[in-house]
Amino acid sequence: MAVPDKKEEKTNTIGDKLIAAALAAFGIAAKYVAGSRYDELAKEAIIVTNGGSKVRYKDGDKVEPLGEIAITGINPAAKRKPITGGKK
């Protein structure tokens, strides 16, 4: 039975906390995250959203929240055709 490495366990909790702080700072919901990781050398969280935005966050950074299109990749104001029927 393998004993878990304490350094790895500590790094994961630090990274998880920093990623959670980055999500809150940029206003990103977890369901719109395409990928995220913690860079141990740079001590920063890197997050890629479904909208294609890549952001980096270090502890204590002052950031501006991302727009809805940058987060979700969907323009809420886009003109859409009706699914059925037409104008009468």
BALOBA-1460 file (C-alpha; in Angstrom, 3 decimals):
// residues 88
<rec num="1" residu="m" x="0.000" y="0.000" z="0.000"/>
<rec num="2" residu="a" x="1.476" y="3.328" z="-1.096"/>
<rec num="3" residu="v" x="1.720" y="6.182" z="1.351"/>
<rec num="4" residu="p" x="0.545" y="9.499" z="-0.154"/>
<rec num="5" residu="d" x="3.253" y="12.108" z="-0.579"/>
<rec num="6" residu="k" x="2.631" y="15.046" z="1.769"/>
<rec num="7" residu="k" x="4.262" y="17.549" z="-0.602"/>
<rec num="8" residu="e" x="1.929" y="16.534" z="-3.439"/>
<rec num="9" residu="e" x="-1.075" y="16.731" z="-1.127"/>
<rec num="10" residu="k" x="-0.072" y="20.211" z="0.055"/>
<rec num="11" residu="t" x="0.466" y="21.457" z="-3.508"/>
<rec num="12" residu="n" x="-2.951" y="20.246" z="-4.600"/>
<rec num="13" residu="t" x="-4.708" y="22.114" z="-1.808"/>
<rec num="14" residu="i" x="-2.747" y="25.313" z="-2.500"/>
<rec num="15" residu="g" x="-3.512" y="25.007" z="-6.209"/>
<rec num="16" residu="d" x="-7.184" y="24.269" z="-5.618"/>
<rec num="17" residu="k" x="-7.521" y="27.311" z="-3.355"/>
<rec num="18" residu="l" x="-5.769" y="29.575" z="-5.849"/>
<rec num="19" residu="i" x="-7.913" y="28.300" z="-8.738"/>
<rec num="20" residu="a" x="-11.059" y="28.904" z="-6.667"/>
<rec num="21" residu="a" x="-9.852" y="32.428" z="-5.855"/>
<rec num="22" residu="a" x="-9.169" y="33.070" z="-9.553"/>
<rec num="23" residu="l" x="-12.654" y="31.883" z="-10.529"/>
<rec num="24" residu="a" x="-14.177" y="34.251" z="-7.983"/>
<rec num="25" residu="a" x="-11.953" y="37.165" z="-9.030"/>
<rec num="26" residu="f" x="-12.750" y="36.849" z="-12.737"/>
<rec num="27" residu="g" x="-16.439" y="35.997" z="-12.149"/>
<rec num="28" residu="i" x="-16.233" y="32.600" z="-13.829"/>
<rec num="29" residu="a" x="-18.694" y="29.828" z="-12.922"/>
<rec num="30" residu="a" x="-17.078" y="26.393" z="-12.625"/>
<rec num="31" residu="k" x="-19.317" y="24.957" z="-15.367"/>
<rec num="32" residu="y" x="-17.685" y="27.276" z="-17.950"/>
<rec num="33" residu="v" x="-14.110" y="26.154" z="-17.251"/>
<rec num="34" residu="a" x="-12.596" y="24.161" z="-20.110"/>
<rec num="35" residu="g" x="-9.387" y="23.528" z="-18.179"/>
<rec num="36" residu="s" x="-7.380" y="24.763" z="-15.240"/>
<rec num="37" residu="r" x="-4.090" y="24.049" z="-13.559"/>
<rec num="38" residu="y" x="-1.714" y="25.380" z="-10.926"/>
<rec num="39" residu="d" x="1.793" y="26.327" z="-12.084"/>
<rec num="40" residu="e" x="4.018" y="25.579" z="-9.111"/>
<rec num="41" residu="l" x="7.097" y="27.382" z="-10.475"/>
<rec num="42" residu="a" x="5.289" y="30.642" z="-11.209"/>
<rec num="43" residu="k" x="2.901" y="30.247" z="-8.247"/>
<rec num="44" residu="e" x="-0.109" y="31.082" z="-10.394"/>
<rec num="45" residu="a" x="-3.412" y="29.584" z="-11.507"/>
<rec num="46" residu="i" x="-4.075" y="29.228" z="-15.231"/>
<rec num="47" residu="i" x="-7.671" y="28.927" z="-16.407"/>
<rec num="48" residu="v" x="-9.139" y="28.455" z="-19.902"/>
<rec num="49" residu="t" x="-12.841" y="29.206" z="-20.327"/>
<rec num="50" residu="n" x="-15.368" y="27.746" z="-22.759"/>
<rec num="51" residu="g" x="-15.284" y="31.113" z="-24.523"/>
<rec num="52" residu="g" x="-11.585" y="30.610" z="-25.294"/>
<rec num="53" residu="s" x="-10.175" y="33.106" z="-22.816"/>
<rec num="54" residu="k" x="-6.969" y="32.137" z="-21.043"/>
<rec num="55" residu="v" x="-6.309" y="33.945" z="-17.777"/>
<rec num="56" residu="r" x="-3.481" y="33.789" z="-15.276"/>
<rec num="57" residu="y" x="-3.923" y="34.679" z="-11.622"/>
<rec num="58" residu="k" x="-1.410" y="35.116" z="-8.819"/>
<rec num="59" residu="d" x="-2.477" y="35.459" z="-5.208"/>
<rec num="60" residu="g" x="-3.544" y="39.031" z="-4.488"/>
<rec num="61" residu="d" x="-3.821" y="40.207" z="-8.119"/>
<rec num="62" residu="k" x="-6.360" y="42.929" z="-8.877"/>
<rec num="63" residu="v" x="-8.259" y="41.809" z="-11.975"/>
<rec num="64" residu="e" x="-11.233" y="42.940" z="-14.007"/>
<rec num="65" residu="p" x="-14.097" y="40.420" z="-14.352"/>
<rec num="66" residu="l" x="-14.493" y="38.826" z="-17.782"/>
<rec num="67" residu="g" x="-17.494" y="39.491" z="-19.981"/>
<rec num="68" residu="e" x="-20.185" y="36.909" z="-20.600"/>
<rec num="69" residu="i" x="-19.013" y="36.126" z="-24.140"/>
<rec num="70" residu="a" x="-15.419" y="35.588" z="-22.984"/>
<rec num="71" residu="i" x="-16.616" y="33.145" z="-20.326"/>
<rec num="72" residu="t" x="-19.369" y="31.171" z="-22.064"/>
<rec num="73" residu="g" x="-18.576" y="31.679" z="-25.740"/>
<rec num="74" residu="i" x="-22.235" y="32.504" z="-26.391"/>
<rec num="75" residu="n" x="-23.461" y="35.965" z="-27.348"/>
<rec num="76" residu="p" x="-26.716" y="36.567" z="-25.434"/>
<rec num="77" residu="a" x="-27.697" y="39.462" z="-27.732"/>
<rec num="78" residu="a" x="-27.305" y="37.540" z="-30.985"/>
<rec num="79" residu="k" x="-30.246" y="37.571" z="-33.394"/>
<rec num="80" residu="r" x="-31.665" y="34.086" z="-33.758"/>
<rec num="81" residu="k" x="-34.174" y="32.611" z="-36.145"/>
<rec num="82" residu="p" x="-37.275" y="31.077" z="-34.624"/>
<rec num="83" residu="i" x="-37.114" y="27.315" z="-34.424"/>
<rec num="84" residu="t" x="-40.601" y="26.757" z="-35.888"/>
<rec num="85" residu="g" x="-43.183" y="28.787" z="-37.678"/>
<rec num="86" residu="g" x="-42.773" y="32.104" z="-39.316"/>
<rec num="87" residu="k" x="-44.243" y="35.562" z="-39.410"/>
<rec num="88" residu="k" x="-47.973" y="35.672" z="-40.099"/>
